[in-house]
């Protein structure tokens, strides 16, 4: 949740992590062959073949937070943390998610789904909770007025607290109780500047839930007027908001699934036409295509390399990274709509990577941290998607509007016309496989401010 939270004022900078909507009221998993470590502020790691994503998401602190992440089982543990906030918003929300989180989508999630067409949403979650500190153990489920968004969702934030300690409480105020999905809950509601918040706090608390009927809570949110049935479920997360301590918190297992409950829309989108290769490097291939059409609305596209899906995107461009040098790859694209209908595959195109040393690859993610109408700040996350350490990286993009960069940090950044190029500095060019680094910038603009399509090149 990249959003201002808790006791911050209306002028607070919009946070860049997935912080949950809560305030503080004063009053180690074993290692395996698949385990990786992340001590970065914004690092992300794909879990279980890309079905889920783990995010460090330290959005309100720069203190050290480290996690041990088992990419095979999806389990993760906070191995190093010692936060010490006494009030206001939490320091961090390390979490796992499924769906599209600020434009970063997991593979095959089945989301988005319009609330009025939601047939089932269920989840199981097992956690380890240390006996000290101040934190909550909470789902954060996001809804938006449109099927996709690259920024702050404008619908409803639905939180499900299965436990907490240290005197923390949800955002807003308690406005009722409910017995739903076989459990009793205290219900809290509140309003942020551009979205509603409803929180369900499990009475008595628990360390785990099994096959929790989340749709029952969604239905109750609609009945209370906190959730618009025309909006879309786009993202489900589970993690820990931490104010104090944090070391030893662990997610042992997490699953979430959602599906539609009707067959009203059975028309797939049009087949993507004119798929084109827009560029290649020794380790990546960039693609673009015109938008497909649909009787309801296209929500995204799945990209296939040599017949295997390698990614999904809500936009009409994609860069496939981590490829071998001097190798030909065949790509096709399929369009998806909100009802889960999928088009036939596009005509194939072939991309051949250039020569190089091989083994390296990178990808770049973009999100706006704060936007005040005629200017903004943004963070770009560079992730090593290859099998060997990066010794340097370059990220580029072209603005579609009149954006102009006025300052940057953690990268050498230049702009010529609409084209922007950013390169690592001496201290952040080396990135281990699966790990990330970030850089940021400030820019001005007028009119629209859409997110650009980024390319990342090793070297």
URTA-V365528 format. One record per residue. N is the residue number from 1. NEAR is the number of other ideal C-beta (glycine too) atoms within 8 Angstrom. D_FIRST is the distance of its C-alpha to the first C-alpha in Angstrom with 1 decimal. Layout:
n=N near=NEAR d_first=D_FIRST
n=N near=NEAR d_first=D_FIRST
This chain:
n=1 near=15 d_first=0.0
n=2 near=15 d_first=3.7
n=3 near=11 d_first=5.6
n=4 near=11 d_first=8.8
n=5 near=15 d_first=9.5
n=6 near=11 d_first=12.7
n=7 near=6 d_first=15.9
n=8 near=8 d_first=15.1
n=9 near=4 d_first=17.1
n=10 near=5 d_first=16.5
n=11 near=3 d_first=17.4
n=12 near=7 d_first=14.7
n=13 near=7 d_first=13.1
n=14 near=12 d_first=9.6
n=15 near=14 d_first=7.8
n=16 near=9 d_first=7.5
n=17 near=15 d_first=5.7
n=18 near=16 d_first=3.2
n=19 near=17 d_first=4.9
n=20 near=15 d_first=6.3
n=21 near=17 d_first=8.5
n=22 near=17 d_first=11.7
n=23 near=12 d_first=14.7
n=24 near=16 d_first=17.6
n=25 near=7 d_first=21.0
n=26 near=6 d_first=23.7
n=27 near=3 d_first=26.7
n=28 near=7 d_first=25.9
n=29 near=12 d_first=25.9
n=30 near=4 d_first=29.1
n=31 near=5 d_first=29.0
n=32 near=8 d_first=30.0
n=33 near=4 d_first=30.9
n=34 near=8 d_first=27.4
n=35 near=11 d_first=25.6
n=36 near=10 d_first=24.0
n=37 near=9 d_first=22.7
n=38 near=13 d_first=19.7
n=39 near=9 d_first=19.7
n=40 near=10 d_first=17.6
n=41 near=8 d_first=14.6
n=42 near=14 d_first=12.5
n=43 near=13 d_first=14.7
n=44 near=13 d_first=14.1
n=45 near=11 d_first=16.9
n=46 near=8 d_first=18.1
n=47 near=13 d_first=19.3
n=48 near=9 d_first=22.3
n=49 near=6 d_first=23.2
n=50 near=9 d_first=19.8
n=51 near=10 d_first=19.2
n=52 near=13 d_first=16.1
n=53 near=14 d_first=14.1
n=54 near=15 d_first=13.5
n=55 near=14 d_first=11.1
n=56 near=15 d_first=12.2
n=57 near=13 d_first=9.0
n=58 near=14 d_first=11.1
n=59 near=12 d_first=9.2
n=60 near=12 d_first=11.8
n=61 near=10 d_first=14.9
n=62 near=4 d_first=17.3
n=63 near=9 d_first=19.3
n=64 near=7 d_first=20.2
n=65 near=16 d_first=18.1
n=66 near=11 d_first=19.8
n=67 near=14 d_first=19.3
n=68 near=13 d_first=22.0
n=69 near=13 d_first=20.8
n=70 near=12 d_first=23.2
n=71 near=12 d_first=22.4
n=72 near=8 d_first=25.1
n=73 near=8 d_first=24.3
n=74 near=14 d_first=20.5
n=75 near=11 d_first=21.1
n=76 near=14 d_first=19.6
n=77 near=13 d_first=20.4
n=78 near=16 d_first=19.4
n=79 near=9 d_first=22.8
n=80 near=9 d_first=22.5
n=81 near=14 d_first=20.6
n=82 near=9 d_first=22.0
n=83 near=14 d_first=19.6
n=84 near=5 d_first=21.4
n=85 near=13 d_first=19.4
n=86 near=6 d_first=21.4
n=87 near=7 d_first=19.1
n=88 near=8 d_first=16.2
n=89 near=12 d_first=12.6
n=90 near=17 d_first=12.3
n=91 near=11 d_first=13.0
n=92 near=18 d_first=10.7
n=93 near=16 d_first=8.9
n=94 near=16 d_first=11.1
n=95 near=13 d_first=10.6
n=96 near=15 d_first=12.1
n=97 near=14 d_first=10.9
n=98 near=13 d_first=13.2
n=99 near=14 d_first=12.9
n=100 near=16 d_first=11.3
n=101 near=13 d_first=7.8
n=102 near=11 d_first=7.9
n=103 near=14 d_first=11.6
n=104 near=8 d_first=12.1
n=105 near=12 d_first=14.0
n=106 near=13 d_first=15.8
n=107 near=10 d_first=19.4
n=108 near=7 d_first=21.0
n=109 near=10 d_first=18.2
n=110 near=8 d_first=20.0
n=111 near=13 d_first=16.9
n=112 near=13 d_first=16.5
n=113 near=14 d_first=18.8
n=114 near=13 d_first=19.7
n=115 near=15 d_first=19.6
n=116 near=6 d_first=23.3
n=117 near=12 d_first=24.1
n=118 near=14 d_first=22.2
n=119 near=8 d_first=25.0
n=120 near=9 d_first=23.3
n=121 near=13 d_first=20.1
n=122 near=12 d_first=20.8
n=123 near=15 d_first=19.5
n=124 near=12 d_first=21.2
n=125 near=14 d_first=19.7
n=126 near=9 d_first=21.9
n=127 near=14 d_first=20.8
n=128 near=10 d_first=22.8
n=129 near=9 d_first=22.3
n=130 near=9 d_first=24.4
n=131 near=4 d_first=26.5
n=132 near=4 d_first=25.4
n=133 near=12 d_first=22.4
n=134 near=12 d_first=19.8
n=135 near=17 d_first=16.8
n=136 near=11 d_first=15.5
n=137 near=12 d_first=15.3
n=138 near=16 d_first=12.8
n=139 near=13 d_first=11.5
n=140 near=17 d_first=8.3
n=141 near=13 d_first=9.5
n=142 near=17 d_first=8.4
n=143 near=15 d_first=11.4
n=144 near=14 d_first=12.4
n=145 near=8 d_first=15.9
n=146 near=6 d_first=16.7
n=147 near=12 d_first=16.6
n=148 near=12 d_first=14.5
n=149 near=12 d_first=12.2
n=150 near=11 d_first=11.4
n=151 near=11 d_first=9.0
n=152 near=11 d_first=7.1
n=153 near=12 d_first=8.4
n=154 near=8 d_first=11.4
n=155 near=13 d_first=12.4
n=156 near=14 d_first=11.5
n=157 near=16 d_first=9.0
n=158 near=17 d_first=11.4
n=159 near=16 d_first=11.4
n=160 near=13 d_first=14.5
n=161 near=13 d_first=15.8
n=162 near=14 d_first=18.6
n=163 near=12 d_first=19.6
n=164 near=12 d_first=19.2
n=165 near=10 d_first=21.6
n=166 near=10 d_first=22.4
n=167 near=9 d_first=22.1
n=168 near=15 d_first=18.4
n=169 near=10 d_first=17.5
n=170 near=12 d_first=14.8
n=171 near=12 d_first=13.9
n=172 near=11 d_first=16.8
n=173 near=6 d_first=20.1
n=174 near=6 d_first=21.8
n=175 near=8 d_first=23.3
n=176 near=7 d_first=24.9
n=177 near=8 d_first=25.4
n=178 near=9 d_first=25.6
n=179 near=6 d_first=27.2
n=180 near=11 d_first=25.3
n=181 near=8 d_first=25.3
n=182 near=4 d_first=28.0
n=183 near=8 d_first=26.2
n=184 near=8 d_first=26.2
n=185 near=13 d_first=23.1
n=186 near=9 d_first=22.5
n=187 near=15 d_first=20.4
n=188 near=15 d_first=18.3
n=189 near=13 d_first=17.2
n=190 near=11 d_first=15.9
n=191 near=7 d_first=14.8
n=192 near=12 d_first=12.5
n=193 near=5 d_first=13.9
n=194 near=5 d_first=12.9
n=195 near=13 d_first=11.6
n=196 near=12 d_first=13.0
n=197 near=17 d_first=12.0
n=198 near=15 d_first=14.4
n=199 near=17 d_first=14.7
n=200 near=14 d_first=17.5
n=201 near=12 d_first=19.0
n=202 near=14 d_first=21.5
n=203 near=9 d_first=24.8
n=204 near=5 d_first=26.4
n=205 near=7 d_first=23.5
n=206 near=8 d_first=23.7
n=207 near=9 d_first=23.0
n=208 near=9 d_first=22.7
n=209 near=10 d_first=22.7
n=210 near=5 d_first=24.7
n=211 near=7 d_first=24.3
n=212 near=11 d_first=22.2
n=213 near=11 d_first=22.6
n=214 near=16 d_first=19.1
n=215 near=11 d_first=20.7
n=216 near=9 d_first=22.8
n=217 near=14 d_first=19.8
n=218 near=14 d_first=18.6
n=219 near=8 d_first=22.1
n=220 near=11 d_first=22.3
n=221 near=12 d_first=19.2
n=222 near=12 d_first=21.1
n=223 near=6 d_first=24.2
n=224 near=12 d_first=22.8
n=225 near=5 d_first=21.7
n=226 near=11 d_first=17.9
n=227 near=16 d_first=17.3
n=228 near=10 d_first=19.1
n=229 near=8 d_first=20.9
n=230 near=7 d_first=21.0
n=231 near=13 d_first=17.3
n=232 near=15 d_first=15.9
n=233 near=18 d_first=14.1
n=234 near=14 d_first=12.1
n=235 near=13 d_first=10.0
n=236 near=17 d_first=10.7
n=237 near=15 d_first=9.5
n=238 near=14 d_first=11.7
n=239 near=14 d_first=11.7
n=240 near=14 d_first=12.8
n=241 near=14 d_first=11.5
n=242 near=18 d_first=14.5
n=243 near=14 d_first=16.5
n=244 near=11 d_first=19.9
n=245 near=12 d_first=21.2
n=246 near=16 d_first=19.2
n=247 near=10 d_first=21.8
n=248 near=9 d_first=22.9
n=249 near=17 d_first=19.8
n=250 near=12 d_first=19.9
n=251 near=14 d_first=18.7
n=252 near=8 d_first=22.1
n=253 near=10 d_first=21.3
n=254 near=12 d_first=18.6
n=255 near=7 d_first=19.3
n=256 near=11 d_first=17.9
n=257 near=9 d_first=19.9
n=258 near=13 d_first=20.0
n=259 near=9 d_first=22.9
n=260 near=9 d_first=24.5
n=261 near=7 d_first=27.3
n=262 near=6 d_first=29.6
n=263 near=4 d_first=31.5
n=264 near=6 d_first=31.6
n=265 near=10 d_first=30.4
n=266 near=6 d_first=32.3
n=267 near=8 d_first=32.5
n=268 near=9 d_first=30.8
n=269 near=13 d_first=29.7
n=270 near=9 d_first=32.3
n=271 near=11 d_first=32.9
n=272 near=14 d_first=31.3
n=273 near=9 d_first=34.2
n=274 near=6 d_first=35.2
n=275 near=14 d_first=32.9
n=276 near=8 d_first=33.7
n=277 near=11 d_first=33.2
n=278 near=7 d_first=32.2
n=279 near=7 d_first=32.5
n=280 near=10 d_first=33.1
n=281 near=10 d_first=33.2
n=282 near=14 d_first=34.7
n=283 near=17 d_first=31.5
n=284 near=17 d_first=29.5
n=285 near=13 d_first=30.2
n=286 near=13 d_first=28.4
n=287 near=17 d_first=28.8
n=288 near=10 d_first=28.4
n=289 near=14 d_first=29.6
n=290 near=7 d_first=29.9
n=291 near=6 d_first=27.6
n=292 near=12 d_first=28.9
n=293 near=6 d_first=29.7
n=294 near=13 d_first=29.2
n=295 near=4 d_first=30.6
n=296 near=8 d_first=27.1
n=297 near=7 d_first=24.6
n=298 near=12 d_first=23.7
n=299 near=10 d_first=20.2
n=300 near=13 d_first=20.6
n=301 near=17 d_first=23.1
n=302 near=11 d_first=24.2
n=303 near=15 d_first=26.1
n=304 near=13 d_first=29.0
n=305 near=10 d_first=31.0
n=306 near=6 d_first=34.5
n=307 near=6 d_first=33.6
n=308 near=6 d_first=30.6
n=309 near=9 d_first=27.0
n=310 near=7 d_first=25.2
n=311 near=9 d_first=21.9
n=312 near=12 d_first=20.2
n=313 near=10 d_first=18.9
n=314 near=11 d_first=18.1
n=315 near=8 d_first=20.3
n=316 near=7 d_first=24.1
n=317 near=11 d_first=24.3
n=318 near=12 d_first=23.6
n=319 near=13 d_first=24.7
n=320 near=15 d_first=25.9
n=321 near=12 d_first=26.2
n=322 near=10 d_first=28.1
n=323 near=13 d_first=31.3
n=324 near=7 d_first=34.9
n=325 near=12 d_first=37.0
n=326 near=9 d_first=39.9
n=327 near=8 d_first=38.7
n=328 near=6 d_first=38.6
n=329 near=13 d_first=35.7
n=330 near=10 d_first=35.7
n=331 near=16 d_first=32.6
n=332 near=13 d_first=32.0
n=333 near=15 d_first=29.1
n=334 near=14 d_first=28.4
n=335 near=16 d_first=26.4
n=336 near=14 d_first=24.4
n=337 near=15 d_first=24.0
n=338 near=13 d_first=21.9
n=339 near=10 d_first=24.8
n=340 near=10 d_first=24.7
n=341 near=12 d_first=27.9
n=342 near=9 d_first=28.3
n=343 near=13 d_first=30.9
n=344 near=5 d_first=33.6
n=345 near=9 d_first=33.2
n=346 near=11 d_first=33.9
n=347 near=6 d_first=37.0
n=348 near=9 d_first=36.6
n=349 near=11 d_first=36.5
n=350 near=9 d_first=37.4
n=351 near=11 d_first=35.8
n=352 near=9 d_first=37.8
n=353 near=16 d_first=36.2
n=354 near=9 d_first=38.2
n=355 near=5 d_first=40.0
n=356 near=12 d_first=38.4
n=357 near=6 d_first=38.3
n=358 near=8 d_first=35.8
n=359 near=6 d_first=33.3
n=360 near=15 d_first=30.6
n=361 near=12 d_first=27.7
n=362 near=18 d_first=24.4
n=363 near=11 d_first=21.4
n=364 near=12 d_first=19.0
n=365 near=11 d_first=15.4
n=366 near=14 d_first=14.3
n=367 near=13 d_first=11.4
n=368 near=14 d_first=11.9
n=369 near=13 d_first=10.8
n=370 near=8 d_first=12.9
n=371 near=9 d_first=15.3
n=372 near=6 d_first=18.2
n=373 near=4 d_first=20.2
n=374 near=6 d_first=22.7
n=375 near=10 d_first=20.8
n=376 near=12 d_first=17.6
n=377 near=11 d_first=16.3
n=378 near=11 d_first=14.8
n=379 near=12 d_first=14.4
n=380 near=15 d_first=16.2
n=381 near=13 d_first=16.0
n=382 near=16 d_first=19.5
n=383 near=14 d_first=20.0
n=384 near=15 d_first=23.5
n=385 near=8 d_first=24.0
n=386 near=14 d_first=27.7
n=387 near=6 d_first=29.9
n=388 near=7 d_first=31.2
n=389 near=8 d_first=29.8
n=390 near=13 d_first=29.1
n=391 near=7 d_first=31.5
n=392 near=9 d_first=29.8
n=393 near=14 d_first=27.5
n=394 near=11 d_first=27.4
n=395 near=15 d_first=24.6
n=396 near=11 d_first=25.6
n=397 near=11 d_first=24.6
n=398 near=9 d_first=26.2
n=399 near=9 d_first=24.8
n=400 near=6 d_first=25.6
n=401 near=10 d_first=25.8
n=402 near=7 d_first=27.3
n=403 near=10 d_first=24.5
n=404 near=8 d_first=26.2
n=405 near=11 d_first=24.9
n=406 near=7 d_first=26.2
n=407 near=6 d_first=25.1
n=408 near=11 d_first=23.4
n=409 near=7 d_first=22.9
n=410 near=9 d_first=23.3
n=411 near=14 d_first=25.0
n=412 near=7 d_first=28.2
n=413 near=12 d_first=27.1
n=414 near=7 d_first=29.5
n=415 near=9 d_first=29.5
n=416 near=5 d_first=32.5
n=417 near=4 d_first=32.3
n=418 near=7 d_first=29.2
n=419 near=9 d_first=29.0
n=420 near=13 d_first=26.9
n=421 near=11 d_first=27.7
n=422 near=14 d_first=26.0
n=423 near=11 d_first=27.6
n=424 near=12 d_first=27.0
n=425 near=9 d_first=28.7
n=426 near=5 d_first=31.2
n=427 near=4 d_first=28.8
n=428 near=11 d_first=25.9
n=429 near=11 d_first=27.8
n=430 near=7 d_first=28.4
n=431 near=14 d_first=25.5
n=432 near=7 d_first=26.3
n=433 near=8 d_first=25.8
n=434 near=8 d_first=22.4
n=435 near=12 d_first=21.0
n=436 near=13 d_first=19.1
n=437 near=11 d_first=19.5
n=438 near=12 d_first=17.8
n=439 near=14 d_first=19.2
n=440 near=12 d_first=18.2
n=441 near=14 d_first=20.1
n=442 near=10 d_first=20.6
n=443 near=12 d_first=22.1
n=444 near=8 d_first=23.7
n=445 near=12 d_first=24.1
n=446 near=6 d_first=25.4
n=447 near=6 d_first=24.8
n=448 near=4 d_first=22.1
n=449 near=9 d_first=19.6
n=450 near=7 d_first=18.7
n=451 near=10 d_first=17.2
n=452 near=10 d_first=20.2
n=453 near=10 d_first=21.2
n=454 near=12 d_first=21.5
n=455 near=12 d_first=24.4
n=456 near=14 d_first=24.8
n=457 near=12 d_first=28.3
n=458 near=15 d_first=29.6
n=459 near=7 d_first=32.3
